[in-house]
Amino acid sequence: SQTIHQWPATLVQPVGSPLSLECTVEGTSNPNLYWYRQAAGRGLQLLFYSVGIGQISSEVPQNLSASRPQDRQFILSSKKLLLSDSGFYLCAWSGTGGNNSPLHFGNGTRLTVT
Amino acid sequence: GEDVEQSLFLSVREGDSSVINCTYTDSSSTYLYWYKQEPGAGLQLLTYIFSNMDMKQDQRLTVLLNKKDKHLSLRIADTQTGDSAIYFCAEKGGTGFQKLVFGTGTRLLVSP
């Protein structure tokens, strides 16, 4: 069965510090991968998605970047965090076969920028 | 662009039925989904419905789809305190690679 791992679960970082959140998927090949941000426990904003290694699409201009160095690894990064980067970050994957491709989410990372 | 709307809150008593509503604008939606998010956790896929269906039942969950009005609902029978969570609807439009568009979420509070 497929599983998705996301870490760390919580993170407190000072303004201006770098960020690296990692997400890995097991039990499937060539998944579509996604990073979402959820502010104040509500609403999901799609930040990045990837359909393959090295292929990243950005949905909104921001202080963050994403990379996919391996088929089942998706990384969210920042060189210098802003206060506004605080939030709950969710990684997700979906299959690529057929039209019914629901997203399957990790448990999320709570980021607090101080 | 696509838009998905939900009411923000719903409060029910344990044992009652809950109905969470969702409206969407994309007439080319193919699949519609319901997700549940418990506090501090990721989103859990509850159920989905294909756009050519009117209803789908899965144990205590019933999904109704009115494609003409672009209205989706999730009914939870015999609601329990463990059902308290935020519920998101999401729609997937067209063919090929399409991102899911999520609603704003409905916070369901079940009181004993």
Boltz contact constraints between the chains, C-beta under 6 A:
constraints:
  - contact:
      token1: [A, 42]
      token2: [B, 105]
      max_distance: 6.0
  - contact:
      token1: [A, 43]
      token2: [B, 104]
      max_distance: 6.0
  - contact:
      token1: [A, 44]
      token2: [B, 102]
      max_distance: 6.0
  - contact:
      token1: [A, 90]
      token2: [B, 42]
      max_distance: 6.0
  - contact:
      token1: [A, 99]
      token2: [B, 30]
      max_distance: 6.0
  - contact:
      token1: [A, 100]
      token2: [B, 31]
      max_distance: 6.0
  - contact:
      token1: [A, 102]
      token2: [B, 33]
      max_distance: 6.0
  - contact:
      token1: [A, 102]
      token2: [B, 45]
      max_distance: 6.0
  - contact:
      token1: [A, 103]
      token2: [B, 100]
      max_distance: 6.0
  - contact:
      token1: [A, 105]
      token2: [B, 42]
      max_distance: 6.0
  - contact:
      token1: [A, 105]
      token2: [B, 43]
      max_distance: 6.0
  - contact:
      token1: [A, 106]
      token2: [B, 42]
      max_distance: 6.0
  - contact:
      token1: [A, 107]
      token2: [B, 41]
      max_distance: 6.0
  - contact:
      token1: [A, 107]
      token2: [B, 42]
      max_distance: 6.0
  - contact:
      token1: [A, 108]
      token2: [B, 42]
      max_distance: 6.0
